[in-house]
Structures are given as C-alpha cells and as structure tokens.
C-alpha cells in the first residue's frame, strides 16, 4: 500500500514540476520525452509514467513499450531505494539484487538528471 501511494505521489510531483519548474521543463524538452515504469518483480505493484514536453500521463500496470523499467525485489526494497534515489543507491541495489534495470542504462541517467529538478 505504501509503495502504491508513493508511486502515485511521484506522478503528482512530476506533473506539478512540469507546470511550475522551468528547468524541469527544459530538461524534458531536451530529452524529447521518456516512458518509464516502476514495479515489483511479481508485478503486484506497478505504475508507468509517460513524460513528454506537452504533458505527463501515468497509470497502473506496465505496458510493454516502455523505454525503461525499474523492477524491485519487493515493496520494502523499492521504498528504501526510492526514498533516496541517488545513483549510488541504485548501484548498491543492483549489486545486492534488490533492483533490476530493464532497458537502456542511458535512459536511467536521463531519468536521474530529470528527477534532480523535482
């Protein structure tokens, strides 16, 4: 339940940043959008984010056409890593087997650059 609420709040914060923060908007325009999602390995909790310069949409589940997926071992691992989404936290999570990256690692770098403007 906590993870679902956290992911919903993340979508809210992304939409708010698009409206209010010019640096966030600029970075997203340079990227020309990014479609990504977060889920647990068993897919019991999953949410996707489609980000484009003209708007952000979000929803439950994981469509198959996403650029990047972050798959967490369980909800506790996801909350622990997402509370402090630094590059080191994700690397430590990957080494420990708590998080798995599905997609291109360059998209992960783009996402981290964008999230620092939240």
Residue, then its C-alpha position, 0 to 999 in steps of 0.5 A: x500500500x505504501x509503495x502504491x501511494x508513493x508511486x502515485x505521489x511521484x506522478x503528482x510531483x512530476x506533473x506539478x514540476x512540469x507546470x511550475x519548474x522551468x528547468x524541469x521543463x527544459x530538461x524534458x524538452x531536451x530529452x524529447x520525452x521518456x516512458x518509464x515504469x516502476x514495479x515489483x518483480x511479481x508485478x503486484x505493484x506497478x505504475x508507468x509514467x509517460x513524460x513528454x514536453x506537452x504533458x505527463x500521463x501515468x497509470x497502473x500496470x506496465x505496458x510493454x513499450x516502455x523505454x525503461x523499467x525499474x523492477x524491485x525485489x519487493x515493496x520494502x526494497x523499492x521504498x528504501x531505494x526510492x526514498x533516496x534515489x541517488x545513483x549510488x543507491x541504485x548501484x548498491x541495489x543492483x549489486x545486492x539484487x534488490x533492483x533490476x534495470x530493464x532497458x537502456x542504462x542511458x535512459x536511467x541517467x536521463x531519468x536521474x538528471x530529470x528527477x534532480x529538478x523535482 
